[in-house]
């Protein structure tokens, strides 16, 4: 049966008194602990108390959007902490981009475990615009390097490669808080590498989550919506804003406080966000940071200034995508 992209009136009416959902309670559940997903992320519960756990590896990229003050950053924390609970440091590297240097500073002590290490030895939350641009371009180079490794081994994706028993290639998850700020400052210098990573990153284990509270079509463009098929919409003020995010109404009826809609595969489900507070995050980070540091299994490639991918024509992206798709078809 084909899923509807309309949220039912019953679901819209069901959350009149939303209860806070604890992220920790779902992370410790058998359902999450025994999840077969490669990159399981907890989003929350439906009004029928069903846990919503998704596989970021399959989504493969996610857009989180809502009006100011409507907990977009809390969704990112739920995603990050889901991954920290399920993956080992050698299996996962996080690239955390926070231009305001507010939301992600709590994760700074993960530098010797989960944070991607830059070629200059730095391992930190990325806030400066130039470093953001450099990092995104470096990730494009990493993506190209991984495709070359797959071709050399005659396999299709990162999961198959890691089953070969060679040096482990970790998943890379890029999380960007307030994408609109980056676009306003750097424009195509960030837009183009993100488009390239979104089009081609899935097969080589590179996934992106972006959040924005600026609900403009200049930020949430058709290209962004096409490349980020999984979407979370939190409360917005108008049906126009809801359609900007989801191509469907519904988010204008949400109540706030973590009441949200999750869209994937042309289906919509209403969820109460699984919440984790800052003291809980600090405890998790402290516990991880006190463990023995792992050897560097992933260092971002160095990009020279004259190699930066600051201007990539759409036709170039299309040709890369077509080439990768044709190669994958031939291997099936």
Buried (B, 14 or more C-beta within 10 A) or exposed (E): EEEEBEBEEEBBEBBEEBEEBBBBEBBEBEEBEEBEBBBBBBBBBBBEEEBBBBBBBEBBBBBBBBBEEBBBBBBBBBBBBBBBBBBEBBBBBBBBBBBEEEBBBBBBBBBBBBBBBBEEEEBBBBBEBEBBBBBBBBBBBBBBEBBEBBEEEEBBBBBEBBEEEEEBBBBBBBBBBBBBBBBEBBEEBBBBBBBBBBBBBBBBBBBBBBBBBBBEEEBBBEBBBEBBBBBBBBBBBEBEBBBBBBEBBBBBBBEBBBBBBBBBEEEBBBBBBBBBEEEBBEEBBEEBBEEEEBEEBBBBBEBEEEEBBBEBEEEEBEEBBEEBEEBEEEEE
